């Protein structure tokens, strides 16, 4: 089946919108704006949030604390029903669960823009699904579009859980996992409909298996990075500056750093094999993106640079994961 250029371009727009949501989520983290809106889907009970604290009721902290409490209780009941009673008890007994933050316009609108981008991406996915349903009626295309649409809905709902539980670390990790799965499914859809990217690339067996290993490590690295960031956030709350972080880092940081070098070594080996034979551009792109991503990671770990470097680090890591995913879709052993 042939697909129009307009449809293909639209799917690329959908992919870009997902990257924007991931970057916006990172920016929310580095600015501490995760609780900028204490409720969901509205923000301070309004579709367009206020610009000043005076526009809110005098007891607004108590109002939204009660709302979050009810949602957290429902979520804990759900966790108990699926056998996660211990996790539910930890959430219930978390002393920070119902801690409300006073209104801060900058943080509120940072989180609000993040939600708007998520809403935009969800609607783009919805239009893509309707488009495929009306014009193409391909079972696999409709299936992938519908699956991603459902996952986008779950991701949005889980975003409300992240807020309701006051940014419990493991909920942020699950939130990231869903975002990456949606991204990889969208990339697979583009691979299937694109004449250019649907062409098979013949590689040596060793390159094929090493590439798979790099993909698996990078996917795991994304979650280690999230845990490292959560640990840094906790150290910051304790009043510890960047100069004291290195003495407090847990095992996750050292594994994350070591695996980064492992990915570099493995990808450099693949790049060397590539220059001797295939000279595939996708491998060259992966090496280039990895170099920038590692540079951002070094800057984060050892230099006092603006938080936007963290967003760049996550962005390039996500782009690298996408390139690795496309390679997995396209590579075939010789």
Buried (B, 14 or more C-beta within 10 A) or exposed (E): EEBEEEBBEBBEEBBEBBBBBBBBBBBBBBBBBBBBBBBBEEBBBEEEBBEEEEEBEEEBBEBBBEBBEEBBBEBBEEBBEEEBEEBBEBBEEBEEBBEBBEBBEEBBBBBBBBBEBBBEBBEBBBBBBEBBBEEBEBEEBBEBBBBBBEBBEEBBEBBBBBBBBBBBBBBBBBBBBBBBBBBBBBBBBBBBBBEEBEEEBBBBEEBBEBBBEBBEBBBEBBBBBBBBBBBBBEBEEEEBEBEEBEEEBEEBBEBBBEBBEBBBEBBEBBBEBBEEEBEBEBBEBBBBBBBBBBBBBEBBBEEEEEBBBBBBBBBBBBBBBBBBBBBBBBBEEE
